[in-house]
Structure formats: structure tokens, C-alpha cells
Amino acid sequence: MNWFLGISSYVITWWIVLFAVLPFGVRHAEKGDPGHAAGAPADPRLKLKLAVTTALASVVWLLAYEAIHLDLVNFRGT
């Protein structure tokens, strides 16, 4: 795996994990809260979710890298 494929696969992994992490811990804002949409979360905690996403994506990427490096997964066709 070269550096371009490594970085691009990490970015794709990061975005997939982000969309999996975003719904966790969402509580809707109260109805009388001015300035919020009806389905907007009261406290989205985005910094925490970005940190969790980065940690989980790093673990998933490292596991995938090791599986490819040790030839547990082969994408070369033979």
C-alpha cells in the first residue's frame, strides 16, 4: 500500500465512522427553545464526537492495514 492509498482509505474510513458516531447521545431541544429547528439536538457535542471518530477510524484503519500487510486479505486476484 502506498502513501496515497493509505491516506485516501483513512479519509474514507473516517467519514464512514463519523456518520456512524453522529447519532449517539442525541437529545432533541425543548419545543420552546427559540432558534432551534424541531429536530435539532440540544447539545450535539461535536468536539467529543470528532475525537471519538478519529480514535475509532485510526483503530479500524490500522486493523485493515495489518490485514492487508499480512496477506490475510488479498485484493490482487490470485
Buried (B, 14 or more C-beta within 10 A) or exposed (E): EEEEEBEEBBEEBBEBBBEEBBEEEEEEBEEEEEEBEEEEBEEEEEEEBEEBBEEBBBEBBEEBBEEBEEEEEEEEEE
